[in-house]
Amino acid sequence: MPELTIEDRKIHYDLHTKPTIYYVKIYMDELNGAQVTAPEKRKTELIEAFLQKKAAWMKETWERHHAELYHVDRLSLEDGQKINYLGRAYQLILEEGNEFVFSFSKGKFLFNYPGDEKENQTNKQLITLAKEWLRDKSEKKFSDLHSRTISSEEDAARIGKKGKDAIVLNWRLIQQPKESIKEKIQQLIDEEMC
């Protein structure tokens, strides 16, 4: 599957060529991500150049339509924040400590950070560690949701992909309720377009 890279993020897209169209068209499908239709005779390099120009728009459109999946990217060092995990919002506790540690215990997320670290660096570490924790849990939890082999993938501006024998899901779905994740899995199995 072809892909673009913007700001260290990959955007997968499906390319469909047709003899009856004369321009390149991009549609951001809610489930499958970028769907690109192009003339059959258009050179691949020209299609890729056009898509590279539109990559920022594709990324922005995807994130706007799936804002709930990007909440973790907006965490800050303010009190009273919550992190979604399997559809529930859990309180985030911030505490000064000796090193950066992110954990989940007794129904709360805990982030320890060195007090002498710069605020900007501490905030970046919070986001990085929270994303790593959620990504790790997605690997473990997704496989429990269906009899098919399911694994997680890096965020690639799509909910997932159905392969021959397996399904790959965007790790960010771990923030959604189990029923919602199961619904997405079924939509991928049924090869729905949204």
C-alpha positions as CSV (number, residue, x, y, z in Angstrom):
1,M,0.0,0.0,0.0
2,P,1.4,3.4,-0.9
3,E,2.1,6.0,1.8
4,L,3.2,9.6,2.3
5,T,5.2,10.9,5.3
6,I,4.5,14.3,6.8
7,E,6.0,15.5,10.1
8,D,7.3,12.0,10.9
9,R,3.7,10.6,10.4
10,K,2.7,8.2,7.7
11,I,-0.4,8.5,5.7
12,H,-1.5,5.4,3.9
13,Y,-3.7,5.7,0.9
14,D,-5.4,3.5,-1.6
15,L,-4.9,4.3,-5.2
16,H,-7.7,3.6,-7.7
17,T,-7.1,4.3,-11.4
18,K,-9.9,4.7,-13.9
19,P,-9.9,5.4,-17.6
20,T,-12.9,7.7,-17.5
21,I,-11.6,10.4,-15.2
22,Y,-9.2,13.2,-16.0
23,Y,-7.9,14.5,-12.7
24,V,-6.7,13.2,-9.3
25,K,-9.3,13.2,-6.6
26,I,-8.8,12.6,-2.8
27,Y,-11.5,11.4,-0.5
28,M,-10.9,10.9,3.2
29,D,-12.9,7.8,4.2
30,E,-13.8,7.7,7.9
31,L,-12.6,4.1,8.2
32,N,-10.1,3.4,5.5
33,G,-8.3,6.8,5.3
34,A,-7.3,8.4,2.1
35,Q,-8.9,7.1,-1.1
36,V,-7.2,8.4,-4.2
37,T,-8.8,8.2,-7.7
38,A,-6.6,9.0,-10.7
39,P,-6.5,8.6,-14.5
40,E,-5.1,5.3,-15.7
41,K,-2.5,7.0,-17.8
42,R,-1.3,9.5,-15.2
43,K,2.3,8.9,-14.2
44,T,2.8,7.6,-10.6
45,E,5.4,10.4,-10.0
46,L,2.8,13.1,-10.9
47,I,0.2,11.5,-8.6
48,E,2.7,11.3,-5.7
49,A,3.8,14.9,-6.2
50,F,0.1,16.1,-6.1
51,L,-0.5,14.0,-3.0
52,Q,2.6,15.4,-1.3
53,K,1.2,18.9,-1.8
54,K,-2.1,17.8,-0.2
55,A,-0.5,15.8,2.6
56,A,-1.0,18.5,5.2
57,W,-4.6,18.8,4.3
58,M,-5.1,15.0,4.5
59,K,-3.5,14.9,7.9
60,E,-5.5,17.9,9.2
61,T,-8.8,16.5,7.8
62,W,-8.2,13.0,9.3
63,E,-7.3,14.5,12.7
64,R,-10.3,16.8,12.7
65,H,-12.7,14.0,11.9
66,H,-11.2,11.8,14.6
67,A,-10.4,14.4,17.2
68,E,-11.2,12.0,20.1
69,L,-8.3,9.8,19.0
70,Y,-5.8,12.7,19.4
71,H,-6.7,13.9,22.9
72,V,-3.5,12.3,24.2
73,D,-1.5,14.5,22.0
74,R,-2.9,17.6,23.7
75,L,-2.0,16.6,27.3
76,S,-0.4,19.3,29.4
77,L,0.9,19.7,33.0
78,E,-2.4,21.1,34.2
79,D,-4.3,19.4,37.0
80,G,-7.6,17.8,36.4
81,Q,-6.9,16.1,33.1
82,K,-8.2,12.7,32.1
83,I,-6.9,10.0,29.7
84,N,-9.3,7.7,27.8
85,Y,-8.6,4.0,27.9
86,L,-11.1,1.5,26.6
87,G,-13.9,4.1,26.6
88,R,-13.5,5.3,30.2
89,A,-11.8,8.6,31.2
90,Y,-9.3,8.1,34.0
91,Q,-7.8,10.8,36.1
92,L,-4.2,11.8,35.5
93,I,-2.2,12.6,38.6
94,L,1.0,14.6,38.2
95,E,3.7,14.3,40.9
96,E,7.3,15.5,41.2
97,G,9.8,12.7,41.6
98,N,13.3,11.7,40.6
99,E,12.7,10.5,37.0
100,F,10.0,10.3,34.3
101,V,7.6,7.4,35.0
102,F,4.1,6.9,33.6
103,S,1.9,4.2,35.1
104,F,-1.7,3.1,35.7
105,S,-2.7,2.0,39.2
106,K,-6.0,1.8,41.1
107,G,-8.0,3.4,38.4
108,K,-5.7,6.4,37.9
109,F,-2.9,7.3,35.6
110,L,0.2,8.6,37.4
111,F,3.0,10.7,35.8
112,N,6.1,11.3,37.9
113,Y,8.6,13.8,36.6
114,P,11.9,15.4,37.9
115,G,11.1,18.9,39.4
116,D,14.3,20.4,37.9
117,E,13.3,19.6,34.3
118,K,12.0,22.3,32.0
119,E,8.2,22.5,31.6
120,N,8.3,22.1,27.9
121,Q,10.5,19.0,28.1
122,T,8.3,17.5,30.9
123,N,5.2,18.1,28.8
124,K,6.7,16.3,25.8
125,Q,7.7,13.4,28.0
126,L,4.2,13.1,29.4
127,I,2.7,12.9,25.9
128,T,5.4,10.5,24.7
129,L,5.1,8.1,27.7
130,A,1.2,8.2,27.6
131,K,1.3,7.3,23.9
132,E,3.8,4.5,24.5
133,W,1.6,3.1,27.3
134,L,-1.5,3.2,25.2
135,R,0.3,1.7,22.2
136,D,1.6,-1.1,24.4
137,K,-1.8,-1.9,25.8
138,S,-3.4,-1.8,22.3
139,E,-1.1,-4.7,21.3
140,K,-2.4,-6.8,24.2
141,K,-6.1,-5.8,24.3
142,F,-7.0,-5.8,20.6
143,S,-6.3,-9.5,20.2
144,D,-8.8,-10.2,23.0
145,L,-11.7,-8.6,21.1
146,H,-12.1,-11.0,18.2
147,S,-11.3,-14.5,17.1
148,R,-9.2,-13.2,14.1
149,T,-5.6,-12.2,14.5
150,I,-5.5,-8.5,15.3
151,S,-2.5,-6.3,15.9
152,S,-1.9,-2.6,16.2
153,E,-0.1,-0.3,13.8
154,E,1.3,3.2,14.1
155,D,-1.2,6.0,13.4
156,A,-1.4,6.0,9.6
157,A,-4.5,8.2,9.1
158,R,-6.8,5.2,8.9
159,I,-8.7,3.1,11.4
160,G,-7.2,-0.1,10.2
161,K,-6.8,-2.6,7.4
162,K,-8.1,-6.0,6.7
163,G,-5.4,-8.4,5.4
164,K,-5.8,-11.9,4.1
165,D,-5.6,-13.6,7.6
166,A,-5.3,-10.7,10.0
167,I,-6.6,-7.2,10.9
168,V,-4.4,-4.3,11.8
169,L,-5.9,-1.5,13.8
170,N,-4.7,2.0,14.6
171,W,-3.3,1.9,18.1
172,R,-5.3,5.0,19.0
173,L,-8.5,3.1,19.0
174,I,-7.5,1.7,22.5
175,Q,-9.0,5.0,23.8
176,Q,-12.5,3.9,22.5
177,P,-15.0,1.6,24.2
178,K,-14.6,-2.1,23.5
179,E,-18.0,-2.2,21.7
180,S,-16.9,0.6,19.4
181,I,-13.6,-1.2,18.6
182,K,-15.5,-4.4,17.9
183,E,-17.7,-2.4,15.5
184,K,-14.7,-1.0,13.7
185,I,-13.3,-4.6,13.4
186,Q,-16.5,-5.8,11.9
187,Q,-16.7,-2.9,9.5
188,L,-13.2,-3.8,8.3
189,I,-14.1,-7.4,7.9
190,D,-17.2,-6.4,5.9
191,E,-14.9,-4.0,3.9
192,E,-17.2,-1.1,4.5
193,M,-16.5,2.4,3.2
194,C,-17.7,5.3,5.3
